[in-house]
Amino acid sequence: MVGSEKISKLRAILAENPRDLDDKCDLFKNCTAEEYKELALFSLRTLCKNMRFHKRRTSEKGWAAHHITKAIFEEQSIFDPYSDPGFIADAAKICPWYVLRYTE
């Protein structure tokens, strides 16, 4: 599968269920660091559409945000999010509480 075709298919999966970044993590293991970052931000944007998570939420979306950020910061081995302040800043704009709990 060519890069842009692969990304389009993975984005379609995340558009249906953003939490699949964690639940179906094997789909993303062959992504490059840049592809994974793009997909991680897409997943957070899709989940947090029209709302920002400035505090912890106990809703289904809050639980999904927990799993997505846990996958990004604890479980994937594609890139080191802690060494990429630009990624952290972009992710924190979308989902502040769940991202900043890892970085503050």
C-alpha positions in Angstrom: 0.0 0.0 0.0 1.4 3.4 -1.0 1.9 6.0 1.7 -1.0 8.3 1.0 -3.3 5.4 0.3 -2.3 3.8 3.6 -2.8 7.0 5.5 -6.3 7.6 3.9 -7.4 4.1 4.9 -6.1 4.5 8.5 -7.8 8.0 8.7 -11.0 6.4 7.6 -10.7 3.9 10.4 -10.0 6.6 13.0 -12.9 8.7 11.6 -15.3 5.9 12.5 -13.7 5.3 16.0 -10.8 7.5 17.1 -10.0 5.1 20.0 -8.9 2.5 17.4 -5.5 4.3 17.6 -5.2 2.2 20.8 -7.7 -0.6 20.3 -6.3 -1.6 16.9 -2.7 -0.4 17.5 -1.3 -3.2 15.3 -2.7 -1.3 12.3 -0.4 1.6 13.0 2.9 -0.2 13.9 4.3 0.2 10.4 3.7 3.9 10.1 6.6 6.3 10.0 7.0 8.7 12.9 5.4 11.5 10.8 2.5 9.3 9.7 1.8 8.2 13.2 1.9 11.8 14.5 -0.5 12.9 11.8 -2.8 10.0 12.7 -2.6 10.6 16.4 -3.5 14.3 16.0 -6.3 13.3 13.6 -7.6 10.8 16.2 -7.6 13.5 18.9 -9.3 16.1 16.6 -12.0 13.6 15.6 -12.6 12.6 19.2 -12.6 16.2 20.6 -14.5 17.8 17.7 -16.3 20.9 18.9 -15.0 20.5 22.5 -11.8 20.8 24.4 -11.0 18.6 27.2 -9.6 21.1 29.7 -10.4 18.8 32.6 -10.8 15.1 33.2 -14.0 13.7 31.9 -15.8 10.6 33.0 -17.8 10.2 29.8 -17.2 7.7 27.1 -15.2 10.4 25.2 -13.1 11.1 28.3 -12.3 7.4 28.5 -11.4 7.3 24.8 -9.1 10.3 25.3 -7.4 8.5 28.1 -6.8 5.5 25.9 -5.6 7.5 22.9 -3.1 9.5 24.9 -2.0 6.5 26.8 -1.2 4.8 23.5 0.7 7.9 22.3 2.7 8.5 25.4 3.2 5.1 26.9 2.6 2.3 24.4 3.8 3.1 20.9 7.4 2.8 19.9 7.3 4.6 16.7 8.5 8.0 18.0 9.3 9.7 21.3 6.6 12.2 21.9 8.5 13.8 24.8 11.3 14.8 22.5 8.9 16.6 20.1 7.6 19.8 21.7 5.8 20.8 18.5 3.7 17.6 18.6 3.0 18.1 22.3 1.9 21.7 21.7 -0.4 20.6 18.8 -1.9 17.7 20.8 -2.4 19.9 23.9 -4.3 22.5 21.8 -6.8 19.7 21.0 -7.0 17.8 24.2 -5.2 19.8 26.9 -6.0 17.9 30.1 -5.2 14.4 28.7 -2.0 15.5 27.0 -0.6 17.8 29.7 -1.0 15.1 32.4 1.9 13.4 30.6 4.0 16.5 30.1 3.6 18.8 33.1 
